[in-house]
Amino acid sequence: MAGRELTTLEIRDALSPYLEALREEHGNFIVDVVEKFPNPPVKDKTVLPVSGPNPTIDSKKLKAMSRVNEMDQTGKLRPHIHYLIELGMDLEQIMGITRRCPAFAYLSLEGNIKPIFEFLLDLGIPKSDILTIISKSPQLCGLSLSENLIPTMTFLEDLGVGKKPWAKVTHRSPSLLTFSKQKMKTTIEFLYEMGLSAESIGKILTRCPSIVSHSLENKLRPTTKYFQSLGVDVSALLHRCPQTFGLSLEACLGMIPKWEFFLTMDYPKSELLKFPQYFGYSLEARIKTRCALVKECGVSLPLNPLQSLSYSNFEKALRKKMEKNAS
């Protein structure tokens, strides 16, 4: 991929708010983790009183937030704050963004905000959606177009992420463009390992860009092993329903009763590949209830309409099937 890795400044601006949040939650223990890496520190089991807010972190946030409200000699807000307000973002929203990402207060209008805004407009994203994107992923504004965002798009387009879906992909998961080249390569290598083609990977990234954000060892591989243990074609499932692989192992284990019930339903396993959303429905309130109604009526329905139809349409489908069998 053309371009370069993020600069130290860009990495700092992107990571600082998250590291600060971790320190707020875990205190000095997070410092021990860094200082003693790669050897894990032994956490003191002594019960200690809960400490109050960290004054250093609070002062940084307060300083950044006060900067948002600062006026110049002419009584105007900082250019990038004023620009965002003119576009429709209110000051409270900007304060909320700065609370989560203090570096946002130090961005410039001409060097950061306006180029990103115009870049997203060129992708075909409506103005109102751009404000939502900035709210969801303010770190996007700290990245270089020529050295980070455009090379990342080129890299993904080479995999088959077409130019037309970029507006939808970016709105759905703006953080996709903020991931490092190595993070993307790790996910893509995993998808190749699962037997998927470059074309299929492009489609997966278009439909479910958030898959790049999932941890390989904590989510993707455990979920894969789980479905393989059930005899499911993982490659086909990834192609049809990639969002399933964002589930935690605990959520996957919660599927076991639904899987065991599915085996009693006399459907071929291929039905699950056509309709993996089956696992998202309540076993007791929906799956078992509808199966019992179909059995009572002496008819059969494919798995998809059996579970996905609204209750009124489900009743219509049952009546139509019964009438057909009676004729």
N, C-alpha and C positions, 0 to 999 in steps of 0.2 A: 504494500500500500504506500502511495506517495505521502510525503509529509513527514512529521516527526512525532515523537512522544510528547506528552504535556511537559511544559516547563515547570521548574520548581515552584515558581510563583503561582501558576495555574493550579498545580496540585494542592498547594497550601490553601488557596482560596476555596477550592472545592471541598477539602477535607476538614478544614478548621472547625466549621460549625458542628460536624458530626463527632469529631474527637472531643470537642468541648461538651457536647451532650453526654457522651460516654463518661467523661470525668465527673460531670454533675451527678450522674446516676451511680457510679461506682467509686467515686472519690480517688484517693491516691493509689488504690490497688491497680488502676489502669496504667499509672506511671511505672509501677513495679513490673508490669507485663512488658512494657517497652524496654526498660533498662536491663532486664534480665533475659531478654530474647536471645537465643531460642529456648533457653531453659525456663520452664514455667515456674512462677513464684508460688510459694506455699501460702495460701490465704489463711490468715490467723482465724482460728475458729472461736476465739474469745468473743463473746457478745459485747459489742461496743455501742454506745449511744449513737443514735442517728444524728449525723452532723447537719448543720444548717446549710443554706445556700453558699456556694463558693463565691467569695467576694470578687476574686479576680475575673472569673467568667461573667458574673453579673455586671461588673463594671464595663467589660468589653461590649456586652450586649446593649447596655444602657447608652454607652458612648455612640455605638452605631445607630441606635434608634433616635438619639437626640440629634444626630447628624441629618437624619431624614427630615426633621422639623426645622432645621436651621435656615435662616433667611440671610440673603446677602445684603449689601448696603442699599440696594434698591427695593428691598422688602420682598424679594422673590425667593422661592425654594430653589434648591440645587437643580441644574438643567435636566438631569435624567428623571428626577422626581416630578418636576413640573410637566415634562413630556408625557410620562405615564398617566398623570392625572388628566391631562388634556385628551388622552386616548380613551379614558373611561374608567381607569383604576382609581379607587378612592384611597385617601391617605391611610385609613385603617388597614386596608389590604397590604399596602406597602410596608407598614409597620409590622404586620404579621410575617411577611416574607423576610424582613430584616431580623426579626426575632429568631427565625429558624436558620437564616443564612446572613450573619452580620456583614460578610464581605460585600453583600449587595449594596450597602450604603455607600461604598467606596468606588463603585463603577462609574464610568463616564458615559455621557450621552453619545458623543460622536465615536468613541472608541469601542463601546460595548453594546449599549441598548439599541440605538438606531440601526446599526448594521444587522443585528440579529432580527429585529422587527422587519426590516425590509427583506431579509433573506427568507423569513417565514412567509411573508406576503407573496414573494415570488414562487413559493411552493404551492400557492393556491389556498393558503389557510386564511379564513376570515379574520378580521381584526379582533373581534370579540374572543375568538378561540385562541389567538396569540396571547392575549392577556391571561387566559386560563393556563396556557402552556408555561408562561413565565412564572405564574404563581406556583405551579406544580414543580417546576425544575428551574429555580432561579440561577443555579450554577451554570446553566446553558449560556447565560449572558456573559459569563467570564471566559468563554472559550473563543479561540481564534477561528474565524471562518476559513481562511486560506490554509491554515496549518492543522486544524483539527476537524471541523465539521464537514467541509467539502471533501477532504480525503476519506473520511469515514463513510460518507454517502457513496463515494465512488467505489470503495471497497465492497459495500453492501450491494450496490447495483451490479457489480461484477458477479455476484452470487445469484442474481435474478430478482432482486427487489427493484421492480420497475419504477420509472419516474412518476407515473400517474398516481400510485397509491401513497406517495410520500406525505401528502397532506393528512390523510387518515392515519398513517403510521405514526407521524410525529405528534398528532393530537392525542392519540391513544396512549403513546408511551414516549414522551419527549426525552426521557432519560436515556433512551437508546443511543442518541447521538453523543452522550457524555461518557460512555464507556470507553476504556482504553482499548487499543488494538489487541493487546494480549488477552483481555477479558473476552472479547468477541471471538478471537481465534480458539480459545478454550472451549467455548460453547459449540462453535462450528465444527471443531474436530470431534467433539462428542457426537454430534448429529451424523457426521460421516461414519464414525465408528458404528453407529446403529444401522448403517446400510442405506442411508438416504443419499439421493443424488443432489448435485448443486442446485438443480431446478426446484426440487422439493424443499431444500433448505431455504431458498429464496421465498417460497410461498409461506413457509412456517414463520419466517421472520416478518413477513408482511402481515400475516393474520394474528400473530402472537409475539410482537417484539419484546414483550416483558420476559420471554424465556431466557434472554441474555442475562437478565439480572439474577437468575436463580443460581444458587451455589451448586457446583458440580457434585461435590462430595456429600452435601447435606440434603439435597433435594433431587437432582436429576438422576444420579446413580441409584439411590435407595428406591426411588419410585420405579425406575426401570427394573430393578431386581424383583420388586414386588409383582409387577405385571408379568414378568417372565415366569415367576413361580406359579402364576395362574394359567400359564400356557398362552398368554396373549401375544399376538404379533406386535412387538413394540414399535417397529418401523412404521407399520400401518397406523397404529394409534397416534404416534407422533405426527404423522402426516395429516390425519383427520381431526385430531383434537389435542394440539400441543399444550393447551392451557392445563391439561390434566397433570402435566409434569411439574407444575408449580406447587403441587400439594405437598404437605409435610408427610413424613412417614406415619405420624399418628392419624392423619386424615386418611391415608391409604389403608391403614389397619381398620379404620371405620367402614371401609368398603366390603370387608370380608363377609358380613351377614348378607349384604346385597348380592355379592357374587354367589354365595351358597344358595340363595333363593333363586337366582337366575338359572342355576343348574337344574332346578326343578320345573322350569317353565317350558321345556321342550323346544327351545329356540337353538339354532346353531350358534356357535361362538362368533361367527361372522356378523351376527346381528349387533353385537356390542361394538364392533369396528364401525358399523354404519351409524350407530347411535350411542356413543360413549357417555352422552349426557344422562343416560339411565342412572349413573352413579350419583347424580346430583339430586335425585328425588328422594323423598322420605319413604323408607321401607314400609312402615306401618300405615301411614296416612294416605299414601298414594299407590305405591307399587303393589302391595298385597291386596289392597281394596279393589283396585281395578282388575287385577288378575282374577279375583273371586267373582266379580260381576260378569266378566267375559265367560268364565267357566260356567256360571249359572245360566247364562243365555245360550250356551251350547255353540258358541262361535269362536273365531280366532281373529286376532289383529296383529299386524307387524309390531315390533317393539316400539318403534318411533311413535306412531299415532296412539298406541296403547297408553303411553305415558305423557306425551307432549301436548296432546289436544286439551283445550279448555274443557271444563266439565260438560257444558252444553253441547259442544261439538263432539265430545266423546260419546254422549248419549245418542246423538244423531248418527254417528258412525255405527254404534251398536244396533240401532233400529234398522238402518240400511242393510247391515250384514244379515240380520235375522230375516228381513223380508226377502232378501236374495236367496237365502237357504230354503225359505218356505216355498218359493215359486218353482 
